[in-house]
Structure formats: C-alpha cells, structure tokens
Amino acid sequence: MGDAAACERRVPVRKFSGGDVVEAEDRVAVEEPLEIIIGWPAETEDSIAETRNIAVTMRTPGNDAELALGFLFTEGLIPSADAVVDVRAEPNLNRVTVILREVTESSAAALKRNFYMTSSCGVCGKASIDAIRTHAQFSAAGAELRITAESLVSLPQRLKEYQAVFRGTGSIHAAALFDAQGLRPEVFEDVGRHNAVDKLVGAMLRAGQLPLHRAGLLVSGRASFELVQKARMAGCAILASVGAPSSLAIDLAWDSDMTLIGFLRDGRFNVYAGPARVDS
C-alpha cells in the first residue's frame, strides 16, 4: 500500500559477476526515522496542551498515520480509534502527532516506558517481560477461522504479487491479511516487519474492522514474540510466517489460543501452536 516510488531510491553500484565489472544503478528501499508523538487537546480549539515523544522508529515512508496508530494500539497506549481526536502526519519532518481525547490510567503507565525501534529488532529496551505482555482486549479463543493446507501454501506466492517495493529492491518486509478463501488485498510493506504489521493494524483500526477474528496475519519474515503479540492485540486467530518462530513466540501463541505457523514456503509449513484451525 502507498506510493511505491516514494519507498525506493536509485543509487550507483559497481556490479561484479563472472569476472566482469559493470557500473550501474540499483533500486534500494528507503529507510528514514519517524518520530511518534502523542498530544492532548487544550481548552482552545485546535491547540494542544501537552505533547510527549513516544517512539522513534526506522521505517519506509508511507502510511505514517497508520503506522503510528497501529503502534499505539498494539502497545496498549490507546484502546480504540475512538480515543483519537486527530492524527497529524508531517512526512517532510518525519513525524506523526496523534491527538488523544484524554490520558487514561493505562496510557499514563505506558508513557513511563521509553521506546526505540530499529527496522530489525522492533521495540527494544523495555523494562520487563510484563511490560511487553500488553493486555489484549480481544481473545482468539472464539475466532471463527479455519483454513486448509492447500490455501495456506498458496499464500506466499500471492503475497509476492502484491509486493511492489520488494520486486524493485528485494529488501523489504510485508504484512497481509488472509481468510479461508486466500489472501486479502490489505498488504503493507516496510523495511521493518513490525512496522509493516503496525501499518496494517492501524489501517484496520481506522476502518473500524477490529477485532480481526475472521482473518489471519501473514508476515514475510520470522515470527518473533513481538509479532505474535501484535497479532494477538488485533484479535487475529492465526499468524503465519515464511520464517522461523522463536520459543517465546510459540509460548505466547499457546497462551493466547492462537495458531502459529512457520516456514510457510516452497509448498510446506510447520504448525507450532493451535493446529486445530488447519485442515489437511
């Protein structure tokens, strides 16, 4: 989703192949910082009483508002889209300000944490596992989603068809939704796999489509604890990854009644948690 041209840059490159050297151009994915700020409205209309810098993430420009909303939601800083008065994206300044109606007790506690996100590791430096295990308002236990093995193995190729930036650069992650019929058109790309998920969740939050009880989440990288947590917050019953899961991701999936699938590629996959949702 977003403008693929704005997500790429052409750079000079010297290519070595079979003893030949060629001067050429290559297309690379753009990576720039994004500052996420929250603010509270003052009594005067259109003014802000207070702001707080919440996070800095290294991201691919595009869908910055969705990224900020998805991050705030999956980190438990906002309970719903109704908590947000306005979202002010300033892509030229690499920042997004999210105006909240009020500061709740839970969001005030979350504000005590400092977030710094790289494109590779996601949120780093949290004080404890308890801080990471964000309270989820949705449960996957009653989610009405089952999928066949045949449908699952078709997903990676379909995802590639939607990845415009990946086709040009080969260096960007994607997050997409799927259901029993296959891949849905909601696909978001970013240099950070956690950012791609936040963009998707933020878009669904804005569209009033949470919880995602009838959808699964497909990611192009490995399945980390953080991605299971984000899928859990959005109410997804299934997280499928083309890469490997971590031990903590598997534990959280079982604890959350979720289905966790890894190594979904080349016509095969492994089910690490919740196998009952996958039909042979």
C-alpha positions as CSV (number, residue, x, y, z in Angstrom):
1,M,0.0,0.0,0.0
2,G,1.2,3.6,-0.5
3,D,3.4,5.1,-3.2
4,A,6.0,2.6,-4.3
5,A,8.1,5.2,-5.9
6,A,8.5,7.1,-2.6
7,C,9.6,3.9,-1.0
8,E,12.6,3.4,-3.4
9,R,15.7,5.2,-4.3
10,R,18.2,4.7,-7.2
11,V,21.8,4.5,-6.2
12,P,25.1,4.0,-8.1
13,V,26.5,0.5,-7.8
14,R,29.5,-1.4,-9.1
15,K,28.5,-4.9,-10.0
16,F,30.9,-7.8,-10.1
17,S,29.8,-11.0,-11.9
18,G,31.9,-13.7,-13.5
19,G,35.0,-11.6,-13.7
20,D,33.1,-8.7,-15.3
21,V,32.7,-5.3,-13.6
22,V,29.8,-3.0,-14.6
23,E,28.9,0.5,-13.4
24,A,25.1,0.6,-13.0
25,E,22.2,1.8,-10.9
26,D,20.3,-0.2,-8.3
27,R,17.0,0.3,-6.6
28,V,17.1,0.2,-2.7
29,A,14.4,0.5,-0.1
30,V,14.2,3.9,1.6
31,E,14.8,3.9,5.4
32,E,14.2,7.0,7.4
33,P,13.3,7.8,11.1
34,L,9.8,8.5,12.2
35,E,9.1,10.2,15.5
36,I,5.7,9.3,17.0
37,I,4.3,11.9,19.3
38,I,1.1,12.0,21.3
39,G,-0.7,15.1,22.5
40,W,-3.7,16.2,24.5
41,P,-6.1,18.9,23.4
42,A,-6.3,22.2,25.3
43,E,-9.5,24.1,26.0
44,T,-8.9,26.2,22.9
45,E,-9.9,24.5,19.7
46,D,-7.1,23.2,17.5
47,S,-4.5,23.7,20.2
48,I,-2.5,21.1,22.1
49,A,-2.0,21.4,25.9
50,E,0.9,18.9,26.1
51,T,2.9,16.6,23.9
52,R,5.1,13.6,24.7
53,N,7.6,11.9,22.4
54,I,6.7,8.2,22.5
55,A,8.9,6.4,20.0
56,V,11.3,6.7,17.2
57,T,11.2,4.0,14.5
58,M,13.3,3.4,11.4
59,R,10.7,2.9,8.7
60,T,9.9,3.1,5.0
61,P,8.0,6.3,4.3
62,G,4.3,5.9,3.6
63,N,1.2,5.1,5.7
64,D,2.8,7.0,8.6
65,A,-0.5,7.7,10.2
66,E,-1.5,4.0,10.1
67,L,1.9,3.1,11.5
68,A,1.6,5.4,14.4
69,L,-2.0,4.3,15.2
70,G,-1.1,0.6,14.9
71,F,1.9,1.0,17.2
72,L,-0.1,2.9,19.8
73,F,-2.8,0.3,19.7
74,T,-0.6,-2.8,19.7
75,E,1.4,-1.4,22.6
76,G,-1.8,-0.7,24.6
77,L,-1.5,3.1,24.7
78,I,-4.9,3.5,23.0
79,P,-7.9,1.2,23.4
80,S,-9.7,2.0,20.2
81,A,-10.0,4.6,17.4
82,D,-12.5,6.5,19.5
83,A,-9.6,7.5,21.8
84,V,-8.1,9.6,19.0
85,V,-9.2,13.1,18.1
86,D,-6.8,13.7,15.2
87,V,-3.7,12.3,13.5
88,R,-1.3,14.9,12.1
89,A,1.3,13.3,9.8
90,E,4.2,15.5,8.7
91,P,6.2,13.3,6.3
92,N,8.6,16.1,5.4
93,L,9.6,16.3,9.0
94,N,9.5,12.6,9.6
95,R,7.0,12.8,12.5
96,V,3.4,12.0,13.3
97,T,1.4,13.6,16.2
98,V,-1.6,11.6,17.5
99,I,-4.0,13.8,19.5
100,L,-5.8,11.8,22.2
101,R,-9.1,12.8,23.9
102,E,-7.6,12.1,27.3
103,V,-4.8,10.3,29.0
104,T,-6.1,7.1,30.6
105,E,-4.5,5.3,33.6
106,S,-3.2,2.6,31.3
107,S,-1.7,5.0,28.8
108,A,-0.1,7.1,31.6
109,A,1.6,4.0,32.8
110,A,2.7,3.1,29.3
111,L,4.2,6.6,28.8
112,K,6.7,5.8,31.5
113,R,8.4,3.4,29.1
114,N,10.9,4.7,26.5
115,F,10.6,3.2,23.1
116,Y,13.3,3.0,20.4
117,M,12.7,0.8,17.4
118,T,15.1,-0.2,14.7
119,S,14.0,-1.7,11.4
120,S,15.3,-5.1,12.6
121,C,14.5,-5.6,16.2
122,G,11.3,-3.7,16.8
123,V,10.8,-2.3,20.3
124,C,14.0,-2.6,22.3
125,G,14.9,-1.9,25.9
126,K,11.5,-2.4,27.7
127,A,11.9,-2.8,31.4
128,S,10.4,-6.3,31.7
129,I,8.5,-9.1,30.1
130,D,5.4,-7.9,32.0
131,A,5.7,-4.6,30.0
132,I,5.8,-6.5,26.8
133,R,2.9,-8.7,27.6
134,T,0.4,-6.0,26.8
135,H,-3.1,-6.6,27.9
136,A,-5.2,-7.7,24.9
137,Q,-8.9,-6.7,24.8
138,F,-9.7,-9.4,22.2
139,S,-9.4,-13.1,22.5
140,A,-8.7,-15.6,19.7
141,A,-10.4,-18.4,21.6
142,G,-13.7,-18.0,19.8
143,A,-12.3,-16.8,16.4
144,E,-14.2,-18.3,13.5
145,L,-11.4,-19.0,11.1
146,R,-10.2,-22.3,9.7
147,I,-8.0,-22.8,6.7
148,T,-6.9,-25.7,4.6
149,A,-3.3,-26.6,4.0
150,E,-3.9,-26.1,0.3
151,S,-4.9,-22.5,0.9
152,L,-2.0,-21.8,3.2
153,V,0.7,-22.9,0.8
154,S,-0.7,-20.6,-1.9
155,L,-0.3,-17.5,0.3
156,P,3.5,-16.7,-0.2
157,Q,3.3,-16.5,-4.0
158,R,0.1,-14.4,-3.8
159,L,1.9,-12.1,-1.4
160,K,4.8,-11.6,-3.8
161,E,2.3,-10.4,-6.4
162,Y,1.3,-7.6,-4.2
163,Q,4.8,-6.6,-3.1
164,A,5.6,-3.8,-5.5
165,V,8.6,-2.4,-3.5
166,F,10.0,-5.8,-2.8
167,R,10.0,-6.6,-6.6
168,G,12.1,-3.5,-7.1
169,T,14.5,-3.7,-4.1
170,G,14.4,-7.3,-2.7
171,S,14.9,-5.8,0.8
172,I,11.6,-5.1,2.4
173,H,9.1,-6.9,4.5
174,A,5.3,-7.3,4.1
175,A,2.3,-8.0,6.3
176,A,-1.0,-9.1,4.8
177,L,-4.4,-10.5,5.9
178,F,-5.9,-13.7,4.7
179,D,-9.0,-15.7,5.3
180,A,-10.3,-19.2,4.4
181,Q,-10.5,-18.1,0.7
182,G,-6.9,-16.9,0.5
183,L,-5.0,-13.7,0.6
184,R,-6.9,-10.4,1.0
185,P,-5.9,-7.2,-0.7
186,E,-4.7,-5.5,2.5
187,V,-0.9,-5.6,2.1
188,F,1.6,-3.2,3.7
189,E,5.4,-3.1,3.1
190,D,8.2,-1.7,5.3
191,V,11.9,-2.3,6.0
192,G,10.8,-3.3,9.5
193,R,8.5,-6.3,9.7
194,H,7.0,-4.9,12.9
195,N,6.3,-1.6,11.2
196,A,4.5,-3.4,8.3
197,V,2.3,-5.1,10.9
198,D,1.6,-1.8,12.7
199,K,0.7,-0.2,9.4
200,L,-1.8,-3.0,8.7
201,V,-3.3,-2.9,12.2
202,G,-3.5,0.9,12.1
203,A,-5.4,0.8,8.8
204,M,-7.9,-1.8,10.2
205,L,-8.3,0.3,13.4
206,R,-9.1,3.4,11.3
207,A,-11.6,1.4,9.2
208,G,-13.3,0.0,12.3
209,Q,-12.5,-3.6,11.3
210,L,-11.0,-4.8,14.7
211,P,-11.1,-7.4,16.0
212,L,-9.8,-9.5,13.1
213,H,-11.4,-12.7,14.3
214,R,-12.1,-13.9,10.8
215,A,-8.7,-13.1,9.4
216,G,-5.2,-14.4,9.7
217,L,-1.9,-12.4,9.5
218,L,0.8,-13.3,7.1
219,V,4.3,-11.9,7.5
220,S,7.3,-12.2,5.2
221,G,10.0,-12.6,7.9
222,R,10.4,-14.7,11.0
223,A,7.7,-15.0,13.7
224,S,9.0,-13.2,16.8
225,F,7.3,-12.7,20.2
226,E,6.5,-9.2,19.2
227,L,4.6,-10.1,16.0
228,V,2.6,-12.7,17.9
229,Q,1.8,-10.0,20.4
230,K,0.7,-7.6,17.8
231,A,-1.5,-10.2,16.1
232,R,-3.0,-11.0,19.5
233,M,-3.8,-7.4,20.1
234,A,-5.6,-7.2,16.8
235,G,-7.7,-10.3,17.5
236,C,-6.1,-12.5,14.8
237,A,-6.5,-16.2,15.3
238,I,-3.7,-17.2,13.0
239,L,-0.2,-15.9,12.5
240,A,1.7,-17.4,9.5
241,S,5.3,-16.6,8.7
242,V,7.6,-17.6,5.9
243,G,10.4,-17.8,8.5
244,A,11.1,-19.5,11.9
245,P,9.3,-18.7,15.1
246,S,11.1,-18.1,18.4
247,S,10.4,-20.1,21.6
248,L,8.7,-17.2,23.3
249,A,6.5,-16.6,20.2
250,I,5.4,-20.2,20.4
251,D,4.7,-19.9,24.2
252,L,2.6,-16.8,23.7
253,A,0.6,-18.3,20.8
254,W,-0.4,-21.3,23.0
255,D,-1.2,-19.0,26.0
256,S,-3.4,-16.8,23.6
257,D,-5.3,-19.7,21.9
258,M,-3.7,-18.7,18.6
259,T,-2.4,-20.8,15.7
260,L,1.2,-20.2,14.8
261,I,2.6,-21.3,11.5
262,G,6.3,-21.1,10.5
263,F,8.4,-21.9,7.4
264,L,5.4,-21.3,5.1
265,R,7.3,-21.6,1.8
266,D,8.0,-24.0,-1.0
267,G,4.7,-25.8,-0.6
268,R,5.2,-26.7,3.1
269,F,4.8,-25.3,6.6
270,N,5.0,-26.2,10.3
271,V,2.3,-25.7,12.8
272,Y,3.8,-24.7,16.2
273,A,0.6,-23.9,18.1
274,G,-3.1,-24.3,17.7
275,P,-3.2,-27.0,15.0
276,A,-7.0,-27.5,15.1
277,R,-7.5,-24.4,12.8
278,V,-5.6,-26.0,10.0
279,D,-7.4,-28.7,7.9
280,S,-5.5,-31.2,5.8
